[in-house]
C-alpha cells in the first residue's frame, strides 16, 4: 500500500468520528506570523470544513500588538501571562486585532476556498465581560473575563461561513477590554458545547520540564492540570486554565499543539500518533 493511501485510511475513522462536530481553534504564535504556516493553517481550516467539521477560529495577535505599542513608545508589561492593559493599550489592541489581524485571516481562508466572516466580542454583543485581576490579585487594567457568550450570533454565522473571532469585548457599561485569546477560545468552546478546543502555541505542548522540549506530557486529566496550576506561572498558565475550564464546561477534549509544525491541526486530529498535549476529563 502506498504511504499516501495509508495516511488517508488512517484519517477515515477520525473524519467519521468528528463529522458534524464543532472544533474551536485558538490561533496564535508562529502559525500566525510565518508566511508558509499562515497559508498551511488556512488550507487546513478549509479542509476541516469540507470534510464535515464545524471549525470556529479564535485569535489574538500579541506580537502585532506589542510591535505597535513599541513603535508608539508605550510600555509593555505582562503579569501571569496576561497583558497589562490600560485604556490606551486596549485601543491599540482593538485596532490591531479587529482592523488588521482578523481581516488578514478572513482573507486567507476566503482565498483557499471557503467563505469566512470576521467577528469581535462587540459584534451582536457576542461577549459580555467583567474586569479580571492577575493570578495574584494584581490590577492588570482592562483585561476581560468573559461572563457570557451569545452562541446565537456564532450559530447564525456558522451556518454558511467559518467564524473568525477577535478576542476583544465590552463590559456592561460599554468599556472596551482586551481578552486573552486562550480565555476567549475556552469560553466559546464551553458555550458552544464544542467537541474539541485546540490551542496552537510555540512549544511542543505542556512540558514536564520547561527547559527540555522533549518532555511533552502527551495526555493529562483535568485533575492533573489543576494541581499543576497551583504553582505554575508564565504563558502556559492561561492555556492550561482555559483547558480545564473548557473540560469542566462540557468540552470533550482540549489540546495544546505546536503551531510551528506544518499542518499541526491535521496531524493532531487525523493521525493515530497525534502531537502535543491532550487534556481529558478526570477519570
Secondary structure, 3 states (H helix, E strand, C coil): CCHHHHHHHHHHHHHHHHCCCEEEEEECCHHHHCHHHHHHHHHHHHHHHHCCCEEEEEECCHHHHHHHHHHCCCCCCEECCEECECHHHHHHHHHHHHHHHHHHHHHHHHHCCCCEEEEECCHHHCEEEEECCCCCCCCCECEEEEEEECHHHHHHHHCCCEEEEECEEECCCCCEEECCHHHHHHHHHHHHCCCEEEEEECCCCCECCCCCCCCECCEEEHHHHHHHHCCCCCHHHHHHHHHHHHHHCCCCEEEEEECCCCCHHHHHHHCCCCCCEEEECCC
